[in-house]
Amino acid sequence: MNFPSASRHVTTPDVETVVIGAGVVGLAVARALAEQGHEVLVLERHDGIGRETSSRSSEVIHAGLYYPPNSLKAKLCVEGRRRLYEFARENGVPHARYGKLLVATAEDERERLDVIAGTALANGVSDIVRLSKADVRAREPEVSAVAALFSPSTGVIDSHALMVALEGHIRGALGSVVLNTEVEGLAAPEGAPFEIATHSTGAQAGERAKLTARNLVIAASLNATRLGAMLGASSRYQPPETYPARGHYYALDGQAPFRHLVYPLPGDGWLGIHLTLDVAGRARFGPDLEWQQQPSTHFDDENGARRARFACEIRRYWPGLEEERLLPGYVGIRPKIYRQGEPAPDFAIHGIREHGIPRLVALYGIESPGLTSSLAIGAYVAAMLPR
């Protein structure tokens, strides 16, 4: 797609609002802005929507059990969950409200269940049910646990179908999603529209273009720090650093003997190797957590060592697992904004208070529960950019 050349003397922008990134969060933001009346253009460097972070998750609709009360993660997860179920019902997006068992597999873990139950209640999650060992057995005979919390509002969603539906809403509001277009330069001249330089990554690879925009949203996941730094080059603004961390998933060969999702207790900013079911009832396990210098989605299981580690973790709550039933699945990448060993921070949604640039919203570190929170994040960002 060819854009008109930008100029520092142009005061009338080519487009009202540009969103960089067509993952689930970028699409949700663009939908919210389009419904608010914005003329929206979404730029995506890949050849399809959701090809990076959004297509490689557990696809879980989280209830909001873990996140610090009053944090953005807590508020946007709880609100996003409500919006997501409603959107899925109204738009025919496949989803299933399976419910989740959060299990304590040893006596010394009971106290942590109590802490999580208290956090959930503080976040407005009032439907948590405490389960005894016998209760767990009654719900999931294959699961071994001394106690558990049951979250009936946890579910899963077909993330690709969700993104297709969001794209349809954007186009229905006369917005556009442009693929194979990577942003290579950004500028925010004082008193003038944003200047955006792009190059094509598709059939016309290398073809360059420019456009201007009145508003700009950076929702580029793993690429957000690089883009934010371009705008901060002439100011004191320093966007958060992004530290990619990958997670492997294994599929379960054959039918799963489970009706619910099953999670171990979380630790160190990680939810552990959990059991999830997709909307068709197929089981998968993961993710693990592996910090990287450069993002890679290569599935690495040299000599079966990773599968053996997975089997060991899974057998804590499913002793009957046969290791050979674990088949390599896929690898997801999470855009973390903290280093290994540091406490997990809140979502970073930066407006003028953080960066000093009018009409710019930049999102960093939107990992789990980003999918669940996506529609609430969209509404949150749209409120930051009134027409």
N, C-alpha and C positions, 0 to 999 in steps of 0.2 A: 504493500500500500504506500503510495507516495503522499507525503505531506508537504504543504507549502513551507518555504524557507522562513525560519524565525529571524527576528531582528530585535535588537535591544531598543529600537525606537517604536516598536509596535505596542500599542496599548490595548487593542481589541484582540483577545485571544482566538486562536483557531477553534479550540474546544473549551467548553466550560470546565469540565472536570476529567482528569486522567487518573485512572487507578493502575498501578504497575503490579501485575501478578494476578493470574487467573486460577489460583487455587481456591479452595472452598471459602477462605476468609476474604480474599480479594473479590470473588464473585458476590459474596453476601454483602460486602460493603457497597459494591457497585449497584446491586439491586436496591439497597436501602436509599442510596443517593438518587437513583433514577426515579424511585417512587416518590421522592421528595421534590421531584421536578428538575433535577440536574440533567443536562446533556452529558452523558457519560461515555467515555472511551476506555476500554480495558486493554492494556498491552501485555502480551504474554510471549516469552522468549521460546517456549517449546511449541511443538506442532499440534498440541491438544491441551484442553483445560485439565488442571489438576495432575499434571504429569510428574510433579516433583515430590513434595511432602504429602499432599492430600490423598494421593492414590496408594499410599504405602503405610496405612495406619491399621489399628485394630477395628476401626469403624464403630466404636462403642459410643453410645449416648450415655454420658456419665450423669449421675444424680447430683454430685456436689458434696461428697463425703469428706474429702481430704484437705481442702484448701483453707488457708487461714481466714477466719471470719472477717468480713468487710474488705477483703482483697478483691481486686478485679476478677481474679480467677474464680473466686467463690460466687460473686454476684452475677457475673456474666455466664457462668456455667449453669446456675440454677435457672436464670431467666432464659438462657439459650436452650436448655433442655425443654422447657415448656413451649417455646417458639418452634423448636425443631419437630417435636411430635405433631404439633398443629399443622405446620407446613407440609410434613410428609403425608398426613391424612388428606389435606386439601389438594395436593398435587400428585397423588398416586405414587409417591416415592416408597419403594419397598423398605419395610422396617419391621422390627419385632421387639416387643417389650418382654424379654425373657426373665428379667430380674437377675440379681447378682448375689452370690454368696461370698462374703469376705471372711476367710477362715483363719482361726487360730489352730495351729497344728501341734502346739505344745502348751502346757499349763502356764509357762511364764509369759505367754503371749496374750493371756486374757485381759490384762490391764490395758494393753494397747487397743484392744477392741473397745473398751470403755471410753478411752480418750477420743477415738474416731467417732464413736456414737455421739459424744458431746459436741464435737466439731460439726458434725452433720446437722444436729439440732440447731446450733448457733447459726448455721448457714440457711436455715429455713427448710431443711429436709426432714419432714416430720413423720415419714412413713417407714422408718427403719424398724425392723423386727429383730429382736435378740433370739438366737437359737441355741438350744442345748446340743450335746453330742447326739442324742436320740433324734432331735428335730432335724439335724443335718442328714442323718441316715435316712430319715423318712422322706426327705426331699431329694436327696442324691445318694443312693445306696453305695455308689462306688467311691464317694469322697470320705476321706479320713480327717476328722477335726474334733477337737475337744469342745469347741464352741464356734459360733459364727454370728455375723450380722447379715441380715437379708435386706437387700435394697430392691423393692419391687419396681421402682421407676427407672432402673438401669435397663438399657436395651441396645440394639444395634441398628444400623441403617446402611443402605447401599449408597456409599459415598459418591460413586460415579453418577448414579441416577439423580442424587441430590444436586450435584453440580450442573448436570444437564438441565434440570428444572430451573435452577438459579439463572443459568445463561438464557433460558427461554424468557424469564421475567425481564431480564435486562433488554433483550432484543424487542420484547413486546412493548417496552417503554421507550423505544426508539434509541436505545443505547447500542454500542458496538463492542464486540470482542475481537481483537486483531491478534492472530497467532503469528509465530515465527518472526517476532519483532522484539529484539533485545535493546534495552536502554543502555547507551554507552556514555551519555553525558547529561548532566542536569545543571541548571543554573537558576537562581532566584534573584534577578535584578531588582533593586529597590524601586518600588512604585510601578513595576511592570509585570506582565504575566511570566509564569515559569517557562523556561526554555528546555525542551526535551529533544535530545539527539538520539536517533535510533539507527540500527542496521538490521537488515533482514538475515534470518538464519534458515530460511526455507529455500525454495527453488531459485530465488534471486539473491542467494547468499552474498553478503557483503554490500548490497545496495543500501545507501545511507539516505536518511531523511531527517527533517526537523519539524517540530510543531510547537505551538505555545498553548498554555492552559491557565485558566484563572485559578483553579484549585488542583492540588496534587495529593494523592494518597499512595504511600509506599507500602505495599502488602506483599513483598517479594520474598518472604521466608528466608532461605539461606543466602539470598542476595541482598537483603535489606541493609545490612551494615555498609556494604560497598556503595550503595546508592545514597544512603544518608550522609556518608562521608563526602560525597561530591558537593552536596549543598552546604556542608559545614566547613568547606575548604577556606572560605573567606570570613569565617566567624569563629567563635570559640566553641561552637557546638561539636560535641564528640558523641556520635551514636554508640550504643552498646556494642561491644564486640560479640560476634556470633561464633560459637564453638560447636561444630557439627558432631553429632553422636549417632551412630547407627545402631539399629536393632534388627536381629534376625527373627524370622517367624518360621515355624514348622507346621505343616498340615498333618492332620491325623488321617491315616489310611483306613478307610472303612467307616462304618457308622459309629457315631459318638454315643456313649451311654449316659448323656447328660441332658438336662432340660434347662439348666441355668448357666450363666457365666460363673466361673470360679476364680477368685483372686486370693493370693497369699497376702499377708500384711506388707504394706509398703515400707521402703527404707531408703534413705539418702536420695530423695527426690526421684525415686523410681518405683513403679508399681509392681515390680517383680514379674516373673514369667507366669502369665496367667492364661487361663483357658477362656477363649471366646468362641461363640458360634456365629456364623454369618446368617443372613436372612433365610438361607435354605437349610440351616441346621448343621452345616459342615463345621467341624471343630478345627481350631488352630491354636497354637501355643506361641507365646512370645509377648513382647520382645525382650531380648537381653539388652545390655547397655555397653557400648564400646565407643570410647571417645576417639576422634580422628583429627588429623591435620587437614585433610582434604576430604570432602564428601565422596563416598563410594557406595554404590548399591550392589556390589559384587557379593554373592553368597559364598562365604568362606567356611568350610568345614573339613579342614585337612585331617585325614585319617579318622574321621568320625568323632573327633574330640569334642566339638561343639554339641553334637547330638547327645553325647554321653552326659555332658553337663546339664543340658536341658532335661534329660530323663531323670537325673538325680534331683533336680529342683521340682519337677512335676510330681515325682513319687512322694514328696512330702505330703501332698494332699490327694494324690491318686496312686496308691501303692500298686494297683493292678496294671499299670501301664506296661505294655510290651514295647521296648525301645525301637524295634524294627518297624513299628507302625508310624514313627515320626519321619515324614518326608520333607525334604527342603522346600520351603515356600518362597519367601521374598524378603527383601531388606528395606527397611524404612530409615529415613534420615530425619533427625529432630534438630531444629535450629535453636540450640540452647544459648542463653546469654550469661552463662556462668561457667567457671572452670570446674573440672573434676575435683570433688571434695568440698566445694563451696555449697552453701545452702541455696536451694532453688528460689529465685526471685519471682515476683509477680509478673504478669503480662506488662510489657512496656508499650504503651500507646501514647506517643509524644505529640503534643500540640504546641502552640506558640509559647506556653510557659516554659517548656523544656528547650526548644530550639530557637525561639525568637523570630521565626519566619511565618508571616501571616499566610493563612489558607493552605498550610501544609499539615498533614497528619501522617506520621510514620510509625509503623508497627514492627516490633522486634520480639523475638522469643515467643512467638505464638505457637507453642507446642500443646500437648495435652493439658487441658481439655479444649483445645482450639476448635476441633470439629463440632463438639457439643455447643460451644459458645458462639459459633460463627454468626448466626442470625442476630444475636444480642450484640456482638461486636459491630456488626453492620449498623444497627440502630445507634449505637454509642458514637461511632465515627460520624454518621450522618448528622447527629446533634452538634458535633464540633464544627461542621461546615454548613451553617444555615445559608439559605439563598439570599 
